[in-house]
Amino acid sequence: MAAYPQDPGAPDAPYLSFWQEKHLCTLTTLRPDGTPHVVPVGVTYDPEARLARVIANKSSRKVGHVLAAGPDGARVAVCQLDGRRWATLEGLAHVRTDPERVAEAERRYARRYGRTPSPNPDRVVIEIALRRAMGRG
């Protein structure tokens, strides 16, 4: 993994491999006052679609922050690290409630993290349309 920006739609092999490993990540959203809200999450990365996905409860603060940004989306970042290796994806987030999109996010989560999320009728997916990727291997 290079120490320079990556194309989020065409990452190099080490960068993509790192995002396929099981790692706890963080999601950074902005509160209404502009301060960062950072929480631990599971993230899946889909470079072909230029999307990162985070499953969440519809009543969570992270979902509320994304919704508060309005229809143009919220600027967010997801990050993971392992020792000196790190990777960040940045983009515009939208909350999706469509059952097919939520199911797709759950399927990808199960593949990456090795467990199927427990049923949750209040689950939504935060989809992040990726604009930037960076990291260091």
N, C-alpha and C positions, 0 to 999 in steps of 0.2 A: 504494500500500500504506500503510495507516494505521499510526500509531505506537502502537497499542493492541492488546489481545488480539483475536484473530480467533476465530470459531466454526470449529473444525477440520472440521466437516461442511458449512459454508457460507461459505467464505472470500470476501473481495471479489475482484474480477477481477484487480487488480494483484498481490495475494498469490498467487493461483493461477498467474498467468502467470509469476511469479518462480520458482515450484517446477517449472515446465515447461521452463525454460531449463537448459542443460547447465552444472552447477556441481558441483565436488567438495564433499562435505559431511563432517561429523563425526558420529560416534555416541558418546555418552557412556553407559557402563554403570558399575556399581559393583562393585569388587572385594569379596571376602569381608570385608576389613577396613574396608569403607565408603569407601575412597578412590576417586576417579573414574579411570576408564580411558577415554581419548579417542583414537579412531582415525579415519583418513580412510576414507570409504566412499562408495558411490553410493547414493542414496535415491530412491525414487519415492513420490509422494503421491497418494492416492486418497480425495478428500474424500467421495465418495458412500458408500464403505464405512467412512469414518473410520479409514483405515489408512495407515501408512507402511510401506514394505517395504525390507529390506536383504538382498541375497543374500550368503551367506558360506559358508566351509568349515566343516563340522561340528566340526572339531578346533580352530577358532580360539578365542582367549581370550574374545572378545566373546560367542560362542555359549555358552561355558562359564559366563560370568557370568550370562547370562540363565537358563540351565538351573539354576544354583545358587540362584536366587531362589525356585524351587519352582513349584507349579502355579498360584499366583495371579498369576504374572508378575513381571517386573523393571521397576522404574521406570527409564526411559531418556529421553534427549533426542537429537534429530538437529537439526543446524544447518547453514546455508549462509550465505555472505556474498559480496558483490561490492561492493567499495569501501565506501560508507556504507550500502548496503542489506544487510539481514540478515533471516533468518527462522528460527524455531525451532518444532519440533513436539515435544510431550511426551506420554508415555503409558506404558502397560504393555505390555511386550514378551513374546512367546512364540516359541519356536523351532518351526517347522513343517517336517515332513519329507515330507508328502504330495506325490507327484510332480506332481499338478495345481496345487497351490499354488506349488511351486517353479517350474514352467513359467510360471505367470502372472506371478510376480515377474521371471523372466528376460525375458518379453515386454515388460513395462513398462520394465525397465532398458534394453532394446535401443531402445525408442521414445524414451526420454529422452536417452540417451547416444549414440545413433547407431551402436551396434555391438552385435552379439550376443555375449553372454558365451561364452567357450570352454567346451567340454563339461567337466563335472566331476561324476563320480559321487558325490562327497562333499558336494555343494552342498545347503544348506538355506536356508530363508528366515526371517529374523527379522521377524515381523509385529508392528507397534506399534499397539495400539488407542489412538487418539488421544483425549486429554482436554483438551489446551490447545494453542493456536497463538498465536504473537506475532511481531512483526517491525517493521521500519522501512524505509520506502522512500526 
